[in-house]
Amino acid sequence: MKKIEIYVIDRFEDEFAVCENRETREIINIPIDSIQKEAKEGDCIKLENETYIIDEEETRKNAERIKRKMDMFKNWK
């Protein structure tokens, strides 16, 4: 069984989404026309049937992880 690669959309530049592989930290450019149109910065996406779709569960987990880190820094003195 092939492992599913998850990418986080960092930003959009021209006709590409600049994305980071969650596991390897590799940065890749994915053509915007191959990504689900509702996708936005910070969303986690995965390839399914030749289209990158939003992985709602991974996006939620990632947002929670970032919020915890931000809260930790807010309370750091």
JORAHU-V178775 format. One record per helix or strand of 3 or more residues. SS is the DSSP state (a for helix, b for strand). FROM is the first residue (numbers start at 0). LEN is the number of residues. Records with the same first field share a line. If there is no record, write none. Layout:
SS=FROM-LEN + FROM-LEN
This chain:
b=5-8 + 15-6 + 26-5 + 43-5 + 50-4
a=31-3 + 55-19
